[in-house]
Amino acid sequence: MRSDSHLKISAAGTGIKILKLITGKIFSVFDKDGRKIILPTASIGIRGTAIDAEADPLRLYLCTCYGCVDIQADSNPAVRETGMSKRHNAPRYICASGEKLIVKAQVINHTDDELLMLEALVGRVPVIVGMASMKEVAATE
């Protein structure tokens, strides 16, 4: 969690199943067990994923750093998107209202170095090791 963030955690059995980010920012890695993250403008199903999320009441920034997420806009549950990412290639804004609720975004406020550190804390090497850096990927797009 980043500074000035508020997160509620719900456990089931021996594991955490639901995270609710009320305000602020979270950058985290998750194993393949299913989890749900509830954010101010969307609900996110995650599995084997790294995400960076920044929440405010009007718009959510979500980067699927790698892995798969299922996004559902809260203001219209019919607006859904499944995002697959190998390397920060599916950042999105999820808006509280408007014509388009899920829109493409740019990668902001997080780095591969932070991702490597988070994975090391749980004893893993992320799938991005050995891949081109974010700067090299951006230069080819």
Beta strands, then each sheet from edge to edge (+ up, - down):
strand 1: 6-12
strand 2: 15-29
strand 3: 35-38
strand 4: 42-55
strand 5: 59-73
strand 6: 80-85
strand 7: 92-95
strand 8: 102-104
sheet 1: 1+ 2- 3- 4+ 5- 6+
sheet 2: 1+ 2- 3- 4+ 5- 7+ 8-
end
